[in-house]
Amino acid sequence: FQVPRITEKSLPLKEDGRGVGQSYRYSGPKKPPFTYTELIEYALSEKGELTVSGIYQWIS
């Protein structure tokens, strides 16, 4: 029993014509304006001491 070797030529093309192994520029969602660290800092500066649950509620 032999496992066939996978080469880039044997990989199927995606709908856009690029091979599976070929790279492309990521066009997904942009970075959010704030990091989680910054959001936590804002929540604590506004409300003082907060529990993790309180921070979550402030962010969402």
Residue pairs with C-beta under 8 A, 6 or more apart in sequence:
4 10
8 19
8 21
11 19
11 20
11 21
12 19
12 20
13 19
13 20
14 20
16 24
18 24
34 42
36 59
39 58
39 59
40 55
40 59
43 50
43 54
43 55
43 58
43 59
44 50
44 55
46 58
47 54
47 58
50 58
